[in-house]
Amino acid sequence: MDKIRIRGGRPLHGSIQIGGAKNAALPLMTACLLTDEPLVIKNLPFLADITTLSHLLVQHGVSVTMPGAESADEHGHVLELRAKRIVSTTAPYDLVRRMRASVLVLGPLVARLGQARVSLPGGCAIGTRPVDLHIKALEALGATIAIEKGYIHATAPNGLKGGEIVFPSVSVGATENALMAAALADGETVIVNAAREPEIGDLACCLNSMGAKIAGAGGERITVTGVPRLHGATHSVIPDRIETGTYMMAAAITGGEIELVGAHYDMVAAAAQALEGTGVAVERVPAGVKVSRRANRLKGIDVATAPFPGFPTDLQAQFMALMATADGDSIITETIFENRFMHVPELNRMGADINVQGASASIRGVAKLTGAPVMATDLRASVSLVLAGLAAEGETMVNRVYHLDRGYERLEAKLAACGAAIERVAGEG
């Protein structure tokens, strides 16, 4: 199992090309199930999660081709998917368990074929993330749902019907499933308390390019007028706002300056405002966003995660690593997932002073972090350890970096090009 070795203490300077958003690409891929014509996705990141979902789609009968997949570069890939004939409406446990986003095949399969059998994904390292909102959305559109032997059985033999879907809490995945299901439903669907993340807007844009009639995406209320069929389309994935935010914090924690090419400031405004409060300059530039540290020492500030446009839960661990090196105290409150502080013991191994009480972590900034062997527990936790290693004195070895490969393309190469002493090494455990 690979590891990442980092020798810290080097300010980062240079530019980094931001890739396509993983969390946008995955629902876009499942949208191919809604039509028998080709869906071409551009600016696709080359990541483990993309490969996992491709395997699931192939077993449904989708033809998947990715020209140039062997030579991943910073300009993104092109993926062509065609679900001309769906040969299976079952998403098996062995594939779904590897990635929770696999549940996004549920809505498209029921919408197009009137049935689906999708494994319950179960829990994950950072929380339970139940699928009840996905199920309630489909029931609101007339589907009959049964849970049997660990599988969601959804049927709508006469097709889905438009209806009102009112989410009691914001769910990105459930909103995406609802959008895709409603696109082929008979009549009008109104989605209330919809997720407002940029990835929702990107999916709606793609679906509209395929012939759907969706209005209001990006707001709390989305209206979908169902159509009998969708056609093929070509769509380019939006830039990854979490990758953007991660490299913003890499510049901040090392005291450097990085230009993030292709980044959209509006997608990371909450993180940018938090960084500004610590003493970091974040500015729009023609190529994207530039980040530089103004002060010798950063100032600790409090943040709480929230659905978009609030501070992203997917940047919480990275910001915690940054606050561990700031002057003064700070409090980070996690409101989205109930178990997303597993990086705390690993950061403390590196000399951080962090205490967790319930949903909040109290951080007392230290003069310096010290390199140590650490273990990644999930995707964003793993990159927070990389950030800490970039700032630490001495050598840090991050274990279980397969988590990183799920969400960061060419991480070591991008950081090394900006002056980081970082390399991937073969290892066990």
C-alpha positions in Angstrom: 0.0 0.0 0.0 1.5 3.3 -1.0 2.5 6.1 1.4 3.3 9.7 0.9 6.6 11.2 2.4 6.8 14.9 3.1 9.6 17.0 4.3 8.0 20.1 5.6 9.0 23.8 6.0 9.0 24.9 2.4 6.7 27.8 1.3 4.8 27.0 -1.8 5.0 29.3 -4.9 3.6 28.8 -8.3 0.4 27.8 -10.0 -1.9 24.8 -9.9 -4.5 23.8 -12.5 -7.8 23.0 -10.8 -9.4 19.9 -12.2 -13.0 18.9 -12.8 -15.2 18.4 -9.7 -15.5 14.8 -8.5 -18.7 15.5 -6.7 -20.2 17.0 -9.9 -18.8 14.3 -12.2 -20.3 11.3 -10.4 -24.0 12.4 -10.8 -23.3 13.5 -14.3 -22.1 10.0 -15.1 -25.3 8.4 -13.8 -27.4 10.7 -15.9 -26.3 8.6 -18.9 -28.9 6.0 -17.8 -31.7 8.4 -18.7 -31.1 8.1 -22.4 -30.1 5.6 -25.1 -27.9 8.2 -26.8 -24.3 9.1 -26.0 -23.5 11.4 -23.1 -20.0 13.0 -23.5 -18.5 14.5 -20.3 -15.5 16.8 -20.6 -13.0 18.0 -18.0 -13.4 14.8 -16.1 -11.0 14.1 -13.2 -9.1 10.8 -13.3 -9.8 9.4 -9.9 -10.5 6.1 -8.2 -14.2 7.1 -7.6 -14.6 7.7 -11.3 -13.3 4.2 -12.1 -15.5 2.6 -9.4 -18.7 4.2 -10.8 -17.6 3.3 -14.4 -17.5 -0.4 -13.3 -21.0 -0.1 -11.9 -22.4 1.5 -15.0 -20.7 -1.1 -17.2 -22.5 -3.9 -15.3 -25.8 -2.0 -16.0 -24.9 -2.3 -19.7 -23.4 1.1 -20.3 -20.6 1.5 -22.9 -17.9 3.5 -21.3 -14.9 4.9 -23.2 -12.2 7.3 -22.0 -9.7 8.2 -24.7 -6.3 8.9 -23.2 -7.1 7.4 -19.8 -3.6 6.0 -19.5 -2.0 9.5 -19.6 -3.8 11.5 -17.0 -2.8 15.2 -17.3 -4.0 18.5 -15.8 -6.5 19.3 -18.6 -9.1 16.7 -17.7 -10.4 13.7 -19.6 -13.3 13.1 -22.0 -15.6 10.3 -21.1 -18.3 8.9 -23.4 -21.1 6.9 -21.9 -23.9 5.2 -23.8 -26.7 3.3 -22.1 -28.3 2.1 -25.4 -29.6 -1.0 -23.7 -29.7 -1.5 -20.0 -29.1 -5.1 -19.3 -29.5 -5.0 -15.5 -31.4 -2.8 -13.1 -29.6 -4.2 -10.1 -26.7 -2.3 -8.4 -24.9 -5.1 -6.4 -23.5 -4.7 -2.9 -19.9 -5.5 -4.0 -19.9 -2.4 -6.1 -22.1 0.0 -4.1 -20.3 -0.6 -0.9 -17.1 0.9 -2.4 -18.7 4.3 -2.9 -21.9 5.8 -1.5 -22.5 7.9 -4.7 -23.5 4.6 -6.4 -27.0 5.1 -5.0 -27.4 7.8 -7.6 -28.3 5.1 -10.2 -31.6 4.6 -8.3 -33.5 7.6 -9.7 -32.4 7.2 -13.3 -33.1 3.5 -13.5 -36.7 3.8 -12.1 -37.4 6.8 -14.3 -36.3 5.1 -17.5 -37.2 1.4 -16.8 -39.8 1.6 -14.0 -37.7 -0.5 -11.6 -34.4 -0.7 -9.8 -32.8 -2.9 -7.2 -29.9 -1.0 -5.5 -27.9 -2.2 -2.5 -28.1 -0.2 0.7 -24.7 1.5 0.9 -24.5 1.2 4.7 -22.4 3.6 6.8 -19.0 5.1 6.1 -16.1 6.4 8.1 -17.5 9.9 8.6 -21.1 9.1 9.3 -24.2 7.0 8.6 -25.5 9.2 5.7 -28.9 7.4 5.5 -30.7 7.1 2.1 -34.2 7.7 3.6 -34.4 11.1 1.7 -33.7 9.4 -1.6 -36.5 6.9 -0.9 -39.0 9.6 0.2 -38.2 11.6 -3.0 -39.1 8.6 -5.2 -42.2 7.8 -3.2 -43.4 11.3 -3.8 -43.1 10.6 -7.5 -45.3 7.5 -7.2 -42.7 4.8 -6.8 -43.3 1.9 -4.5 -40.3 1.1 -2.3 -39.5 -2.0 -0.3 -36.3 -2.8 1.6 -35.5 -6.5 1.4 -32.3 -8.3 2.2 -30.1 -5.2 2.2 -31.5 -3.9 -1.1 -33.8 -1.0 -2.1 -36.5 -2.3 -4.4 -38.1 0.5 -6.3 -40.9 0.0 -8.8 -43.1 2.3 -10.9 -44.6 0.0 -13.6 -46.7 2.9 -15.1 -43.9 5.4 -14.9 -43.2 8.2 -12.4 -45.6 11.0 -11.8 -44.8 14.6 -11.0 -45.3 15.7 -7.4 -44.1 17.8 -4.6 -40.9 16.7 -2.8 -40.3 18.5 0.5 -36.9 17.6 2.0 -36.9 18.0 5.9 -33.1 18.6 5.7 -30.8 19.5 2.9 -29.3 16.5 1.0 -27.1 16.9 -2.1 -27.4 13.3 -3.2 -31.2 13.1 -2.6 -31.7 16.3 -4.6 -29.6 14.9 -7.4 -31.6 11.6 -7.5 -34.9 13.6 -7.4 -33.8 15.8 -10.3 -32.9 12.8 -12.5 -36.1 10.9 -11.6 -38.3 14.0 -12.2 -36.8 14.7 -15.6 -38.7 11.8 -17.1 -41.7 11.9 -14.8 -45.2 12.7 -16.2 -46.1 16.2 -15.1 -44.5 18.9 -13.0 -42.3 18.2 -9.9 -41.5 20.8 -7.3 -38.5 20.1 -5.1 -38.6 22.2 -1.8 -35.6 22.7 0.4 -33.3 21.6 -2.4 -29.6 21.5 -2.0 -27.9 24.7 -3.4 -24.4 23.4 -4.1 -22.8 24.2 -7.4 -22.8 20.6 -8.3 -26.6 20.7 -8.3 -26.6 23.5 -10.8 -24.1 21.6 -13.0 -26.3 18.5 -13.1 -29.3 20.6 -14.0 -27.4 22.3 -16.8 -26.4 18.9 -18.2 -29.9 17.5 -18.0 -31.3 20.6 -19.7 -28.7 20.1 -22.5 -30.2 16.6 -22.8 -33.7 18.0 -23.2 -34.9 18.2 -19.6 -36.9 21.2 -18.4 -35.5 22.3 -15.1 -35.8 25.8 -13.5 -34.5 27.2 -10.2 -31.4 25.0 -9.7 -29.1 26.7 -7.3 -32.0 27.9 -5.2 -34.1 26.3 -2.5 -37.0 25.6 -4.8 -36.5 23.7 -8.1 -39.2 23.1 -10.7 -39.0 20.2 -13.1 -41.4 19.7 -16.0 -41.1 16.1 -17.1 -40.5 15.1 -20.7 -41.1 11.7 -22.5 -37.4 11.2 -23.3 -34.0 12.7 -23.1 -31.3 12.8 -25.8 -27.5 12.8 -25.8 -25.4 15.8 -25.0 -21.8 17.1 -24.4 -21.1 18.7 -21.1 -18.0 20.0 -19.3 -17.6 19.5 -15.5 -17.3 22.5 -13.3 -14.0 23.1 -11.5 -13.6 21.3 -8.2 -14.2 23.8 -5.3 -12.9 21.4 -2.7 -9.6 20.9 -4.5 -9.5 24.7 -4.9 -10.1 25.2 -1.1 -7.5 22.6 -0.3 -4.8 24.3 -2.3 -5.8 27.7 -0.9 -5.0 26.3 2.5 -1.8 24.8 1.3 -0.6 28.2 0.3 -1.8 29.6 3.7 -0.2 26.9 5.9 3.2 27.1 4.2 3.3 30.9 4.0 3.5 30.9 0.2 1.6 32.2 -2.8 -0.3 30.0 -5.3 -2.4 30.9 -8.3 -5.2 28.5 -8.8 -5.9 28.3 -12.5 -9.5 27.7 -13.5 -10.9 28.2 -10.0 -14.2 30.1 -9.5 -14.1 32.4 -6.5 -17.9 32.3 -6.0 -17.7 28.6 -5.4 -15.2 29.0 -2.5 -16.4 32.4 -1.1 -17.1 31.1 2.4 -13.6 29.5 2.6 -12.0 32.6 1.2 -13.7 34.8 3.8 -12.6 32.5 6.6 -9.0 32.6 5.3 -9.1 36.4 5.0 -10.1 36.5 8.7 -6.9 34.5 9.6 -4.6 36.9 7.7 -4.5 35.3 4.2 -5.1 37.3 1.0 -7.5 35.7 -1.5 -8.1 37.6 -4.7 -9.7 37.0 -8.1 -7.3 37.1 -10.9 -7.9 36.6 -14.7 -6.7 33.0 -14.5 -8.8 32.1 -11.4 -7.9 32.8 -7.8 -4.6 33.8 -6.1 -3.8 33.1 -2.5 -1.0 34.5 -0.4 -0.2 34.8 3.3 -0.1 38.4 4.5 1.0 37.9 8.1 4.0 36.0 9.5 1.6 34.2 11.9 -2.0 33.6 11.2 -4.8 34.4 13.7 -7.2 31.7 15.0 -10.9 32.1 14.1 -14.0 30.1 14.7 -15.9 28.4 11.9 -19.0 26.1 11.6 -19.7 23.9 8.6 -23.0 24.4 6.8 -24.6 23.5 3.4 -23.6 25.7 0.5 -23.1 28.7 0.5 -21.7 28.1 4.0 -18.3 26.7 5.0 -18.0 23.3 3.4 -17.7 20.2 5.6 -15.3 18.9 3.0 -12.8 21.6 4.0 -13.2 21.3 7.7 -10.2 19.0 8.2 -8.0 21.1 6.1 -8.9 24.3 7.9 -8.3 22.5 11.2 -4.7 21.7 10.2 -4.3 25.4 9.4 -5.7 26.6 12.7 -3.4 24.2 14.5 -0.5 26.5 13.3 -2.3 29.8 14.0 -1.9 32.2 17.0 -4.6 31.9 19.7 -7.6 29.7 20.0 -10.2 28.6 17.6 -13.3 26.5 17.6 -14.5 24.4 14.6 -18.1 23.1 14.8 -19.2 20.3 12.5 -22.9 20.4 11.7 -23.1 18.0 8.7 -21.6 14.7 9.7 -21.5 13.2 13.2 -18.1 11.5 13.1 -15.8 13.8 11.1 -13.0 14.5 13.6 -11.0 11.3 13.2 -8.1 13.3 11.9 -7.7 15.0 15.3 -5.6 12.2 17.0 -3.3 12.1 13.9 -2.8 15.9 14.0 -2.2 15.8 17.7 0.6 13.2 17.0 2.2 15.9 15.0 2.2 18.3 18.0 -1.2 20.0 17.5 -3.3 20.9 20.5 -6.9 19.9 19.7 -9.7 18.7 22.0 -13.0 17.4 20.8 -16.2 17.9 22.7 -19.3 16.7 20.9 -19.7 18.4 17.5 -17.0 21.0 18.3 -13.2 20.9 18.3 -11.2 23.4 20.3 -7.8 24.2 18.8 -5.0 26.0 20.6 -2.4 27.1 18.0 1.2 25.9 18.5 4.5 27.4 17.4 5.3 24.5 15.1 4.1 21.1 14.1 6.6 18.1 14.0 6.7 15.5 11.3 5.5 12.0 12.3 4.0 8.8 10.8 0.3 9.3 10.5 -2.7 7.3 9.1 -5.4 8.6 6.9 -9.0 7.7 7.9 -11.0 9.2 5.0 -10.6 11.4 1.9 -10.5 14.9 3.4 -8.8 13.8 6.6 -6.0 12.4 4.6 -5.3 15.6 2.8 -5.4 17.5 6.1 -2.4 15.4 7.2 -0.6 16.3 3.9 -1.2 20.0 4.7 0.1 19.5 8.2 3.2 17.7 6.8 3.9 20.6 4.5 4.1 22.9 7.4 5.8 20.6 9.9 9.4 20.4 10.9 11.0 17.2 9.7 9.5 14.2 7.9 5.9 13.1 7.8 4.8 9.8 6.4 1.1 9.5 5.5 -0.2 6.0 5.4 -3.4 4.7 3.6 -3.2 7.2 0.9 -5.7 5.3 -1.2 -8.2 7.6 0.4 -6.4 10.5 -1.4 -6.7 8.8 -4.8 -10.5 8.9 -4.5 -10.6 12.7 -4.7 -7.2 14.3 -5.6 -5.6 13.9 -9.0 -1.8 14.2 -9.2 -1.7 15.7 -5.7 2.0 15.1 -5.3 3.0 16.4 -8.7 0.9 19.6 -8.3 2.4 20.3 -4.9 6.0 19.4 -5.9 5.7 21.8 -8.9 5.2 24.5 -6.3 8.3 23.6 -4.3 7.0 21.0 -1.9 9.3 18.1 -0.9 6.7 15.4 -1.4 6.8 11.9 -3.0 4.8 8.7 -3.2 6.6 5.6 -1.9 5.7 2.0 -2.0 4.9 0.5 1.4 2.8 -2.0 3.3 -0.1 -1.4 5.7 
